[in-house]
Each structure stands twice: as structure tokens, then as C-alpha cells.
Amino acid sequence: MSVKSNKKILDASKLSLILNRLASQIFENHLNFSDVVLIGIQPRGKILSQKIYNLLNEKFKIGRAHVWTPVTRSSRMPSSAWKKK
């Protein structure tokens, strides 16, 4: 069941403020980016993770390559596949 709505949740300036604060918080919590991975689940998560990475790189020069793996809802393994046989 899907509900289509044209309601705007955030305007561009509020979204920008939130993303900048999120990038700052990630940087403050993880000064060493050797073990940090940004994962974006498609379709919109990929775009969001790329925007956060770009902000981190612009503001803090983290210098790490942004590598993402396409993860979709359909590519999730069923819980039965995790059980040992």
C-alpha cells in the first residue's frame, strides 16, 4: 500500500543544515577514518551517502575513497540463509 503525497518535509536550507551537522558529528566521533564505512541502500541511500561523503571531504579533507556496494531490498538474504546447517 503506498500513499502518494506532495508534502514537503524539509526545504533545501533545512536539509543542508541537517546534512552539515551530520557530517560534523561523524567527523567528531571518528577522527580516524581508517575504519569508517558509509553505506547507502539504493535508491536514495546511495545519493545520501555520497552527499555526506562529499561534505566530509570538502569540510575536513578526509581523503578516503568513497566506495559503495549496490544494496537493494531484493538482494537481502532471507533469514533462513544465515542459519548453520
C-alpha positions as CSV (number, residue, x, y, z in Angstrom):
1,M,0.0,0.0,0.0
2,S,1.5,3.3,-1.0
3,V,0.3,6.8,-0.3
4,K,1.4,9.5,-2.8
5,S,1.7,12.9,-1.3
6,N,3.4,16.1,-2.4
7,K,4.0,17.3,1.1
8,K,7.5,18.8,1.6
9,I,9.1,17.6,4.8
10,L,12.2,19.8,4.7
11,D,13.2,22.7,2.5
12,A,16.6,22.9,0.9
13,S,18.1,25.1,3.6
14,K,17.0,22.9,6.5
15,L,18.2,19.7,4.7
16,S,21.6,21.4,4.1
17,L,21.8,22.3,7.8
18,I,21.0,18.8,8.9
19,L,23.5,17.2,6.5
20,N,26.2,19.6,7.5
21,R,25.6,18.9,11.2
22,L,25.5,15.1,10.5
23,A,28.9,15.3,8.6
24,S,30.4,17.3,11.5
25,Q,29.1,14.8,14.1
26,I,30.6,11.9,12.1
27,F,33.9,13.7,11.9
28,E,33.9,14.5,15.6
29,N,33.1,10.9,16.5
30,H,35.5,9.3,14.0
31,L,38.6,11.4,13.7
32,N,40.5,8.5,12.2
33,F,38.5,7.4,9.1
34,S,40.5,4.2,8.6
35,D,37.6,2.0,9.8
36,V,34.6,4.1,8.8
37,V,32.3,3.0,6.0
38,L,29.4,4.9,4.6
39,I,26.8,2.6,3.2
40,G,23.8,3.8,1.2
41,I,21.0,1.4,0.4
42,Q,19.6,2.1,-3.0
43,P,17.9,4.1,-4.4
44,R,18.0,7.2,-2.1
45,G,20.6,6.0,0.4
46,K,23.3,5.9,-2.3
47,I,22.7,9.6,-3.0
48,L,22.6,10.5,0.7
49,S,25.8,8.6,1.5
50,Q,27.6,10.3,-1.5
51,K,26.4,13.8,-0.3
52,I,27.6,13.1,3.3
53,Y,31.0,11.8,1.9
54,N,31.3,15.0,-0.2
55,L,30.6,17.2,2.8
56,L,33.2,15.3,4.9
57,N,35.8,15.6,2.2
58,E,35.1,19.3,1.5
59,K,35.0,20.4,5.1
60,F,37.5,18.0,6.7
61,K,39.7,16.7,3.8
62,I,39.3,13.1,5.0
63,G,41.0,11.9,1.8
64,R,39.4,8.5,1.6
65,A,37.9,7.0,-1.5
66,H,34.1,6.6,-1.3
67,V,33.3,3.0,-2.3
68,W,29.8,1.8,-2.2
69,T,28.2,-1.5,-3.0
70,P,24.8,-1.5,-4.5
71,V,22.5,-3.0,-1.9
72,T,18.8,-3.3,-2.7
73,R,15.9,-4.7,-0.8
74,S,15.7,-7.6,-3.2
75,S,19.4,-8.5,-2.7
76,R,19.0,-9.1,1.1
77,M,19.5,-12.7,2.1
78,P,16.5,-14.4,3.7
79,S,17.0,-15.0,7.4
80,S,17.0,-18.7,6.8
81,A,20.2,-18.3,4.8
82,W,22.0,-17.2,8.0
83,K,21.3,-20.4,9.8
84,K,24.1,-23.0,10.1
85,K,23.2,-26.4,8.6
